[in-house]
């Protein structure tokens, strides 16, 4: 089954069952179809819509969203023909602590990081 990217972009996907792997997969498919800036805008809008529909608009986190999308994009040059192959080549993307190698916990938890993209603080 292919990922329902059109449903995701339209904000019609439920947050229920939409875990970390689904976030990575959505980013992968957006980056396959769009330049980074357009993919980032669509990704942020879709996740914001999903969080809002779930009654948790404050869950959206701009720094994590853009940083993870950047990590996915950086690995897209691999010759993976599909998401499953891409995922198996890049297990680090599924390590929820991956960003903590570049960001301090305090920086990711600060209110400003939820609203705007913050550069890594180099830990």
Secondary structure by P-SEA (a helix, b strand, c coil): cccaaaaaaacccccccccaaaaaaaaaaaaacccaaaaaaaaaaaaaaaaaaacccccccaaaaaaaaaaaaaacccccccaaaaaaacccccccccccccccccccccccccccccccccc
